[in-house]
């Protein structure tokens, strides 16, 4: 449902993004002012409610002004729960896990600016989602130059309908963009609007030498980084993490949640000691990102014990390793570790060296990608380096 009253909302959104420094290129501003975001939220959205519930709001059920205020707010909007539920299918608040959303316009436009496109460039977008970012790309580059991939056929169908209503027709591929070979490769630019554990090498093969890939890397719900790499003539790619970034994970790369009796799973440690740094340091974005570099495949789990106190755990289910933390009476922390990998040892060593180097931020992390490995390093005085082998 396109509302003619949305024109001033689009202009106001462009003004806010420009004032925040996210919108700089006049051609991207023209796209923001032209593309109606409300079309790409049909049939509705889920807003956070009380008690962990989601409140459905539909385009047809809301007052026009309310719907426009929601559509042009500076926040992400969940459009699907649990892989199937949309807002028009329930009238009451529900629980569930968001599986599709319209990312905050600040993030979307900032990434498009970072993509450094020029007239005539071809772009592969991994993760169509609602189709809003696709429409911005089509307006800027022309629909013939944009290919978009979406693994969820229900989501792809809604995005195609919204793109058609907005006046665009582009190559939409339904399937796994991590492994597939979409038409018209290689591309000048590849952008992922979902998070991945690492940049798939297939994306590098689908990008022209000198082309840019922009993708959010990491496996935790937070502590992920926006990687920007340039593809080399020899089939490698190199760049850096340009800032923090948060997206839903590609479904084929989403981590399996840790369930069950966590106390029982950590009942038989191999070692126990006092920590050098508190595990609460992982609540901050950069330490969380470093932890994933130091111990890839590890998950951080926060749980409430029977005594009402929060418990912190690290699990690597594949390698059957764990670290369990407890606060002692003096305000310090102890860690109990078990399994073949001492998870906290690897993470703690990294955090100690990072602190000693003056706590460089996430933009200090460099990245080199080959068909065999991802190599990350920090050059600012701490000589930290991580080699993640593929396969």
VMD Tcl script that draws the C-alpha trace (Angstrom):
set ca {
  {0.00 0.00 0.00}
  {1.66 3.20 -1.22}
  {0.60 6.29 0.65}
  {1.03 9.62 -1.19}
  {1.66 11.27 2.16}
  {4.99 9.43 2.40}
  {6.85 12.00 0.25}
  {7.63 14.34 3.17}
  {8.55 11.31 5.30}
  {11.10 10.20 2.70}
  {12.56 13.70 2.52}
  {12.73 13.90 6.32}
  {14.47 10.51 6.44}
  {17.04 11.73 3.91}
  {17.61 14.85 6.00}
  {18.20 12.79 9.17}
  {20.58 10.41 7.42}
  {22.51 13.33 5.92}
  {22.76 15.09 9.27}
  {24.08 11.88 10.85}
  {26.76 11.54 8.16}
  {25.38 8.28 6.76}
  {24.06 9.80 3.52}
  {26.62 11.74 1.47}
  {26.27 10.97 -2.25}
  {23.51 13.02 -3.94}
  {22.57 9.98 -6.05}
  {21.94 7.90 -2.95}
  {19.94 10.78 -1.48}
  {17.78 10.78 -4.61}
  {17.18 7.05 -4.09}
  {16.17 7.50 -0.45}
  {13.77 10.30 -1.40}
  {12.25 8.22 -4.21}
  {11.85 4.73 -2.74}
  {8.79 4.31 -0.45}
  {9.91 2.15 2.48}
  {6.30 1.44 3.50}
  {5.81 -0.74 0.40}
  {8.52 -3.08 1.61}
  {6.94 -3.68 5.00}
  {3.76 -5.34 3.70}
  {1.75 -7.03 5.03}
  {2.98 -5.70 8.37}
  {5.59 -5.69 11.12}
  {6.09 -6.96 14.65}
  {6.94 -4.37 17.30}
  {8.53 -5.32 20.65}
  {5.93 -5.68 23.39}
  {5.79 -6.64 27.03}
  {7.13 -9.90 28.41}
  {9.17 -10.75 25.33}
  {6.10 -10.70 23.08}
  {5.81 -9.16 19.62}
  {2.85 -6.90 18.77}
  {1.61 -7.24 15.16}
  {0.86 -4.06 13.23}
  {-0.44 -4.34 9.66}
  {-0.44 -1.84 6.83}
  {-4.20 -2.20 6.38}
  {-5.04 -2.25 10.09}
  {-3.03 0.78 11.20}
  {-4.00 4.40 10.70}
  {-2.11 5.87 7.72}
  {-0.11 8.30 9.86}
  {0.81 5.59 12.37}
  {1.95 3.30 9.57}
  {4.13 6.01 8.02}
  {5.63 6.89 11.39}
  {6.56 3.22 11.87}
  {7.88 2.81 8.32}
  {10.17 5.84 8.54}
  {11.37 5.35 12.10}
  {15.07 4.89 12.72}
  {14.87 1.26 13.79}
  {14.88 -2.27 12.44}
  {11.42 -3.75 11.95}
  {10.74 -7.49 12.23}
  {8.60 -8.72 9.33}
  {8.63 -12.48 9.98}
  {8.87 -14.71 13.05}
  {10.03 -18.32 13.26}
  {10.55 -18.65 9.53}
  {6.88 -18.34 8.53}
  {4.65 -16.07 10.67}
  {3.72 -12.63 9.30}
  {1.83 -9.85 11.06}
  {-1.40 -10.38 9.13}
  {-1.67 -13.95 10.45}
  {-2.22 -13.03 14.10}
  {-4.12 -10.30 15.92}
  {-2.68 -10.88 19.38}
  {0.88 -10.41 20.66}
  {2.98 -13.53 20.12}
  {6.36 -14.91 21.08}
  {8.91 -15.93 18.48}
  {12.31 -15.35 16.96}
  {12.63 -12.77 14.13}
  {13.75 -14.43 10.91}
  {13.29 -11.53 8.48}
  {13.39 -7.80 9.03}
  {13.82 -4.40 7.47}
  {17.13 -3.16 8.83}
  {17.40 0.37 10.17}
  {17.75 2.87 7.29}
  {20.92 4.25 8.90}
  {22.62 0.86 8.52}
  {21.28 0.17 5.03}
  {22.29 3.54 3.58}
  {25.65 3.56 5.37}
  {26.53 0.20 3.82}
  {25.45 1.33 0.36}
  {27.71 4.38 0.67}
  {30.58 2.10 1.78}
  {30.05 -0.06 -1.31}
  {31.54 2.73 -3.49}
  {29.42 2.06 -6.57}
  {29.71 3.97 -9.82}
  {27.35 4.27 -12.79}
  {27.30 1.03 -14.77}
  {28.45 -1.21 -11.92}
  {26.77 -4.58 -11.50}
  {25.88 -5.64 -7.95}
  {25.07 -8.99 -6.36}
  {23.03 -8.64 -3.18}
  {22.99 -11.61 -0.80}
  {19.80 -11.53 1.27}
  {16.90 -9.72 -0.42}
  {14.86 -9.53 2.77}
  {12.07 -7.01 2.38}
  {13.59 -5.68 -0.84}
  {14.08 -2.10 0.39}
  {17.86 -2.09 -0.10}
  {17.32 -3.82 -3.47}
  {15.06 -0.98 -4.54}
  {17.63 1.61 -3.49}
  {20.25 -0.22 -5.58}
  {17.89 -0.41 -8.56}
  {17.15 3.31 -8.38}
  {20.86 4.16 -8.17}
  {22.27 1.73 -10.76}
  {19.31 0.61 -12.87}
  {17.40 -2.61 -12.33}
  {19.33 -4.44 -15.08}
  {22.51 -4.11 -13.02}
  {21.18 -5.63 -9.80}
  {20.86 -9.33 -8.92}
  {19.50 -10.30 -5.52}
  {19.47 -13.69 -3.76}
  {17.01 -14.81 -1.08}
  {16.89 -18.29 0.50}
  {13.30 -17.94 1.81}
  {10.79 -18.26 -1.05}
  {8.02 -16.61 1.02}
  {10.22 -13.59 1.74}
  {11.37 -13.44 -1.89}
  {7.78 -13.44 -3.18}
  {6.82 -10.50 -0.95}
  {9.95 -8.59 -1.96}
  {9.26 -9.19 -5.67}
  {5.69 -7.90 -5.25}
  {6.93 -4.77 -3.45}
  {9.63 -4.15 -6.06}
  {7.06 -4.47 -8.85}
  {4.68 -2.07 -7.11}
  {7.56 0.38 -6.69}
  {8.26 0.14 -10.43}
  {11.34 -2.12 -10.42}
  {12.05 -5.51 -11.94}
  {15.38 -7.18 -11.23}
  {17.03 -10.60 -11.19}
  {15.78 -12.30 -8.03}
  {17.33 -15.71 -7.35}
  {15.70 -17.97 -4.76}
  {18.22 -20.33 -3.21}
  {21.38 -20.47 -1.16}
  {23.53 -17.51 -2.18}
  {26.42 -18.94 -0.19}
  {26.89 -21.84 -2.59}
  {25.05 -20.99 -5.77}
  {26.30 -19.28 -8.92}
  {23.80 -16.55 -9.79}
  {23.45 -15.27 -13.36}
  {25.66 -12.51 -14.77}
  {28.67 -13.19 -12.55}
  {31.26 -11.85 -12.11}
  {30.05 -8.65 -10.45}
  {31.66 -5.30 -9.69}
  {30.26 -5.34 -6.16}
  {28.87 -7.94 -3.72}
  {26.93 -6.86 -0.64}
  {25.47 -9.15 2.03}
  {22.52 -7.99 4.10}
  {22.90 -10.99 6.41}
  {25.76 -12.03 8.69}
  {28.10 -14.93 7.87}
  {30.75 -16.71 9.93}
  {33.25 -16.01 7.19}
  {33.14 -14.66 3.64}
  {32.38 -17.65 1.36}
  {35.06 -18.08 -1.28}
  {32.31 -18.47 -3.88}
  {31.59 -14.76 -3.42}
  {35.19 -13.92 -4.27}
  {34.99 -16.04 -7.43}
  {31.81 -14.15 -8.38}
  {33.53 -10.74 -8.04}
  {35.70 -9.05 -10.67}
  {39.33 -8.24 -9.82}
  {39.29 -4.83 -8.18}
  {35.70 -5.39 -7.05}
  {34.51 -4.86 -3.49}
  {32.77 -7.31 -1.16}
  {30.94 -5.93 1.89}
  {29.73 -8.43 4.47}
  {29.10 -8.73 8.21}
  {31.30 -11.47 9.71}
  {30.98 -13.27 13.03}
  {28.72 -15.83 14.66}
  {27.45 -14.13 17.85}
  {24.23 -12.07 17.92}
  {26.44 -9.08 18.72}
  {30.16 -8.44 18.37}
  {30.12 -8.85 14.58}
  {32.15 -6.67 12.21}
  {31.56 -5.21 8.76}
  {34.30 -6.55 6.48}
  {35.24 -4.64 3.34}
  {37.63 -6.49 1.04}
  {38.93 -5.90 -2.48}
  {39.37 -8.89 -4.79}
  {42.86 -9.31 -6.25}
  {43.91 -10.63 -9.67}
  {45.22 -13.84 -8.06}
  {41.81 -14.76 -6.64}
  {42.51 -13.61 -3.09}
  {40.88 -10.69 -1.30}
  {42.21 -8.25 1.27}
  {40.78 -5.46 3.38}
  {39.72 -4.69 6.90}
  {36.83 -4.50 9.35}
  {35.45 -1.00 8.85}
  {33.15 -0.94 11.87}
  {30.66 -2.82 14.04}
  {27.66 -4.28 12.24}
  {24.64 -6.34 13.20}
  {22.49 -8.44 10.88}
  {20.48 -11.64 11.13}
  {22.64 -14.60 10.22}
  {22.31 -16.42 6.93}
  {20.10 -19.38 7.81}
  {22.63 -21.95 6.65}
  {25.23 -20.37 8.96}
  {23.12 -19.63 12.03}
  {24.55 -21.16 15.20}
  {22.67 -24.00 16.86}
  {21.36 -22.80 20.20}
  {22.72 -24.45 23.34}
  {19.95 -26.07 25.39}
  {19.67 -28.49 28.29}
  {21.04 -28.56 31.80}
  {24.09 -26.31 31.51}
  {25.24 -27.11 35.04}
  {25.31 -30.82 34.17}
  {27.19 -30.16 30.94}
  {29.91 -28.32 32.86}
  {29.97 -30.53 35.98}
  {33.33 -32.20 35.27}
  {36.00 -29.62 34.46}
  {39.64 -30.44 33.79}
  {40.95 -27.22 35.35}
  {39.81 -24.38 37.60}
  {41.57 -21.04 38.16}
  {41.13 -17.33 38.73}
  {40.71 -15.27 35.55}
  {43.12 -12.48 34.61}
  {40.33 -10.41 33.07}
  {36.60 -10.63 33.89}
  {34.33 -12.47 31.44}
  {32.00 -9.45 31.60}
  {34.49 -7.81 29.24}
  {32.75 -9.83 26.52}
  {29.68 -7.63 26.97}
  {31.51 -4.97 24.93}
  {31.52 -5.16 21.13}
  {35.25 -5.26 20.35}
  {36.16 -7.87 23.00}
  {33.27 -10.01 21.76}
  {34.60 -9.77 18.20}
  {38.11 -10.68 19.38}
  {36.75 -13.68 21.27}
  {35.28 -15.05 18.05}
  {38.65 -14.61 16.32}
  {40.52 -16.33 19.15}
  {38.09 -19.25 19.53}
  {36.02 -19.63 16.34}
  {32.99 -21.85 16.75}
  {32.54 -20.82 20.39}
  {29.20 -19.56 21.70}
  {28.68 -17.30 24.71}
  {25.65 -18.33 26.76}
  {24.07 -16.31 29.55}
  {21.68 -18.20 31.82}
  {19.84 -17.65 35.08}
  {20.55 -20.30 37.71}
  {18.11 -21.60 40.31}
  {19.62 -19.26 42.91}
  {18.60 -16.27 40.79}
  {22.15 -15.36 39.77}
  {23.26 -15.08 36.17}
  {25.74 -17.65 34.91}
  {28.14 -17.24 32.00}
  {29.36 -20.08 29.81}
  {31.40 -20.63 26.69}
  {30.60 -23.70 24.61}
  {32.18 -25.25 21.55}
  {29.73 -28.06 20.87}
  {31.61 -29.40 17.86}
  {34.82 -29.86 19.86}
  {32.97 -30.70 23.09}
  {34.70 -28.00 25.13}
  {33.35 -25.56 27.70}
  {34.26 -22.79 30.11}
  {32.00 -21.91 33.05}
  {32.43 -18.74 35.10}
  {31.52 -17.87 38.67}
  {32.09 -14.70 40.67}
  {33.88 -15.16 43.97}
  {33.25 -13.30 47.21}
  {35.89 -10.63 46.48}
  {34.43 -9.54 43.13}
  {36.86 -11.61 41.09}
  {36.02 -14.47 38.76}
  {36.95 -18.13 38.50}
  {36.78 -20.22 35.35}
  {36.29 -23.98 35.11}
  {37.30 -25.47 31.75}
  {36.76 -28.88 30.21}
  {37.27 -30.65 26.90}
  {40.18 -30.77 24.43}
  {40.22 -26.97 23.89}
  {40.82 -24.49 26.74}
  {38.40 -21.92 25.35}
  {38.94 -19.19 27.91}
  {42.75 -19.49 27.77}
  {42.76 -18.58 24.08}
  {40.29 -15.73 24.50}
  {41.90 -14.36 27.66}
  {45.38 -14.25 26.10}
  {43.97 -12.24 23.22}
  {42.15 -9.81 25.52}
  {45.24 -9.27 27.71}
  {47.39 -8.44 24.69}
  {44.67 -6.23 23.24}
  {44.43 -4.23 26.49}
  {48.22 -3.90 26.65}
  {48.21 -2.45 23.12}
  {45.86 0.36 24.17}
  {42.56 -1.27 23.21}
  {42.54 -0.58 19.43}
  {39.02 -0.50 18.02}
  {37.49 -2.88 15.52}
  {38.64 -0.85 12.50}
  {42.24 -1.89 13.32}
  {41.48 -5.48 12.29}
  {42.83 -6.45 8.85}
  {41.62 -9.42 6.78}
  {43.10 -11.58 4.01}
  {40.99 -14.27 2.30}
  {42.11 -17.20 0.14}
  {40.44 -20.44 -0.89}
  {42.27 -22.09 2.03}
  {41.98 -19.68 4.94}
  {40.83 -16.40 6.46}
  {43.66 -14.53 8.17}
  {42.93 -11.68 10.58}
  {45.51 -9.46 12.26}
  {45.98 -6.21 14.15}
  {49.02 -4.11 13.37}
  {48.70 -1.53 16.13}
  {51.41 -2.67 18.54}
  {50.03 -6.02 19.68}
  {50.90 -8.27 16.72}
  {47.78 -10.35 17.19}
  {47.09 -12.77 14.33}
  {44.53 -15.50 13.73}
  {44.52 -18.06 10.89}
  {41.16 -19.71 10.33}
  {41.58 -22.69 8.01}
  {38.66 -23.59 5.73}
  {37.49 -27.18 5.83}
}
mol new
graphics top color blue
foreach p $ca { graphics top sphere $p radius 0.5 }
foreach p [lrange $ca 0 end-1] q [lrange $ca 1 end] { graphics top cylinder $p $q radius 0.2 }
display resetview
